[in-house]
Amino acid sequence: MKLLSAFCLLSFCLITSACSSADEVKRGPHSQARHQGFTAMMPNYTKMVQMTNGNDGYQKAEFAKLVAQFEAEAQQPFTHFEQDEPGMDGKAKAEIWQNSEAFAQQQAAFFASIAALKTAAAHSNQDEIRSAIKQVDKQCMSCHSTYRD
């Protein structure tokens, strides 16, 4: 349990630091919209992690609501994956646009991990839910390591 909590906390820190803005990061309108969309997802994600690691008391109905909200929020940033003018793409690597098919596969894997989390939430099995959250984390980290500076 402590290992899962530490893993989720580390993942959260990595994700939020990856979504945080720094003064030297230049963002055009698409990059800024992506950044805001990913940042907006984090409060519900954080609540889900807290509920599953025992810090916030798991409640089936509340957890299912959080997953549904997270699933809807996760769609938003991906509507802004258009390239801004040179030097204004935030932390996005050029590989996103150079190999859009591979990026689309990463995106599909992320959405599939959220669907698996939604299924696990419906089953209300804590081990299944924890495993599904790990998969969401894994998909986030995989995409960030490939497509973000």
C-alpha positions, 0 to 999 in steps of 0.5 A: 500500500505504501509503495502504491501511495509513493508511486502515485505521489511520484507520478502526480509530482511528475505530471504536475511539474510537466504541466506547470508553466515556467517563465522561459516556456513560450506558448502560442494559443494552441500550446496554452490551451493544451497546458490549461486543459492538462492542468484542469485534469489534475484536481480530479485525478488527485482526488482519485489517487487519494481515494485509492491510497486510503488517504481520502476514504473510497466512496464508490459513487464519488469515485465513479463521478470523478472518473467520468469527469476525468474522462471528459476533461481528458478529451479537451487538451487533445483538441488543441494539438495543432502546431503554433508558430515556431518556438511557441509550442511550449514543451511539445517536441516536434515529433508530435507533428513529425510522426502524428500516427505514433502520437495518435497511438499514444493518445488512444492508449491513454484513452484506453487506460481511462476506459479501463479505469472506468470499468474498474470503478464500476466493479468497485474492486480496489486492486483492479482500480489501483492497477488501472490508475497505474496504467493511466500513470504509465500512459501519461509518463510514456507520452511525456517522455516521448513527446515533451521536453 
